[in-house]
Amino acid sequence: MGEEKAAKISKIAVKKLVNGSSGLILNDKAAEKLAAILEAKAADIATHAVANAKKHNRNTILEEDIENYAMTRGD
């Protein structure tokens, strides 16, 4: 199997997020996996936001473009 690309979202940030809300410790492999999943989700949201801004003839992505993702995708 090929080598996985490292996530751009840091393991430390993911560990703080999980630990702060649960009090549990997240091991390194789990943090890497969660970071990769969050990065993929963020890329999907960003792609949608870009398309939505372009659809409205804007050069700037607004909060409403992010909110539109949640409304149209049901997240």
N, C-alpha and C positions, 0 to 999 in steps of 0.2 A: 504494500500500500504506500502511496506517496506521502511525503512529509506535509503536515498541515501548516498553513501560513499563520504566523503569530497575530493575534488580535491587536488592534490599535487601542482598544480600551484596556487600561491596565488591570492586572490581577489585583493590585493593591486597592484600586477604586472599587472593584467588584466585591472584594473581601470586606471592605468597610461598609458597603451597602448592605450586604447580607448580615454581617455581624451586628451592625447597628439596629437592624430591625428584628433580629432573631435571638441574638446572644450566642449563637452557635458559631463554631469555627469552620471555615470553608477551606478545604485543602487545595493545594496548588493546581492539580489537574482539574478539579471541579471549577475553580476560579477561571482557568483558561477556557474551559468549555462554555461556561456562562458568558464570559467576555466575548467569545466568538459569536454566540447566539445573539447577544445584545447588539453587537456590531452589525450583524446581518439585518436585524430588525431596524436599526438606525439608518442603514443604507436604503432599506425599502421606504422608510418614512421620508428620507431626504429626496429620493427619486420622485415620490408622489408630490412632495412639496414643490419641487422644481417644475414639474409638469403643471401643477395647479397655478403657480405664479405666471408661467408662460401663457397658460390658457386665458389669464386675465390681463395679458399684455403688460406685465410688470417685470422689472429687472431685479426686484428685491423680494426675497421670501419673507412672508409675514407670519405672525403667530397663527392667523386664520388658515394659512396653508397647512400648518401642522395639525391644527384642530380638524380640518377637512379630512385628513387621513383617518383620524379616529372615527369621525362620523360615517365616512363611506366604507371603511373596513370593519367597523363594529368593534374596534379595540378600545 
